[in-house]
Amino acid sequence: MHLTLVNRILFIIFAKKLKNVELLVCTLLLVGVAVLLLGVKVFFVKGGRFPNIHIGGNKAMRRRGISCATSQDREAQQQAAKSSSEA
């Protein structure tokens, strides 16, 4: 009777571990498929690249004179450095 109790406990422990492994494998498979689908253009098109989503890379924004805050700050600091060196 004692042996069957030990066997049941071991079965429960291994069954739980097996479920965890199945969950891990399913999760890794799902993440892998998602990465593959997100990168179809990059992986399968010759010369494929991720799209440039930076504000400076957008033609319509450049036509309107809009740039990112980092670029505007850099330009302002360069102008301030020029004006302070001239004075």
PyMOL commands that set and color helices and strands:
alter all, ss='L'
color gray80, all
select helices_A, chain A and resi 2-38+40-44+55-57+59-63+69-86
alter helices_A, ss='H'
color red, helices_A
deselect
rebuild
show_as cartoon
